[in-house]
Amino acid sequence: MTYGQIAGLLGNLLSPKAVGWAMHTCPDDVPWHRVVNASGACSTERRGDMPPGLQRALLEAEGVDFRLDGTLDLARWRWEPTASPVSLRGLGRRRSRREG
């Protein structure tokens, strides 16, 4: 799955870059390593708070293989959710005092 894919599932309320920043704050049990950039490359290599190669190592441990250029084949490995995304109706809307 890519950051842009997640943004699209959220109705493009966030940019792919904002999705990346949001994922940076996720709990440890969220499989963050399964989200790559639009080219199929690991996006965590430029972050100073993560060991180099960690995302790739985690993906390879799950059986994902990489091309010589360091990208993965999105046509093969991209996850396409089959269920409808969660309803986002009212997301971001402030509740009135009447609504509680």
C-alpha positions in Angstrom: 0.0 0.0 0.0 1.2 3.5 -0.7 0.8 6.8 1.2 -1.3 8.1 -1.7 -3.5 5.1 -1.6 -4.2 5.7 2.1 -4.9 9.4 1.3 -7.4 8.3 -1.4 -9.2 5.9 1.0 -9.6 8.9 3.4 -11.2 10.9 0.6 -8.1 12.9 0.0 -8.6 14.8 3.2 -4.8 14.4 3.8 -1.9 14.6 1.3 0.3 11.5 1.0 3.0 13.4 2.9 0.5 14.1 5.7 -0.3 10.4 5.8 3.4 9.7 6.3 3.6 12.2 9.2 0.5 10.7 10.8 1.9 7.2 10.5 5.0 8.4 12.3 2.9 8.8 15.4 1.1 5.4 15.2 1.4 2.8 18.0 4.0 0.1 17.6 1.5 -2.5 16.7 0.5 -0.7 13.5 2.3 -2.3 10.5 3.8 1.0 9.2 6.5 -0.9 7.3 3.9 -2.1 4.8 3.4 1.4 3.4 5.8 2.6 0.7 6.0 5.6 -1.5 4.4 5.8 -5.0 7.6 4.4 -6.6 7.5 1.3 -4.4 10.5 2.5 -2.4 11.0 2.6 1.3 10.4 6.1 2.6 12.0 5.7 6.0 15.6 5.8 4.9 15.8 9.6 5.2 14.6 9.7 8.8 17.2 10.0 11.4 15.2 8.2 14.1 15.1 4.8 12.4 17.9 2.3 11.6 18.8 2.3 7.9 17.3 -0.6 6.1 14.7 -1.5 8.9 11.6 -1.1 6.7 13.2 -3.2 3.9 14.3 -5.9 6.3 10.8 -6.1 7.8 9.3 -6.4 4.3 11.8 -9.0 3.2 11.1 -11.0 6.4 7.5 -11.2 5.2 8.6 -12.5 1.8 8.6 -9.3 -0.2 11.4 -9.1 -2.8 13.0 -5.9 -4.1 14.4 -5.0 -7.5 18.0 -4.0 -8.0 17.0 -0.3 -7.8 15.6 -0.9 -4.3 11.9 -0.7 -5.2 9.3 -3.3 -5.0 6.9 -4.3 -7.7 3.7 -2.5 -6.8 1.7 -4.5 -9.4 2.7 -7.6 -7.4 2.8 -6.4 -3.8 0.4 -3.5 -3.5 -2.5 -4.4 -1.2 -5.9 -3.4 -2.6 -8.6 -3.4 0.1 -11.7 -5.3 -0.9 -14.0 -3.8 1.8 -15.4 -0.3 1.5 -13.5 2.4 3.4 -15.0 3.5 6.7 -17.6 6.2 6.3 -16.0 9.6 6.7 -19.3 11.5 6.8 -19.0 14.3 9.4 -15.3 13.8 9.8 -13.7 17.1 10.8 -17.0 18.7 11.5 -17.4 20.3 14.9 -20.2 19.1 17.0 -22.7 21.7 18.2 -23.5 22.0 21.9 -26.9 20.4 21.1 -25.2 17.3 19.7 -23.2 16.8 22.9 
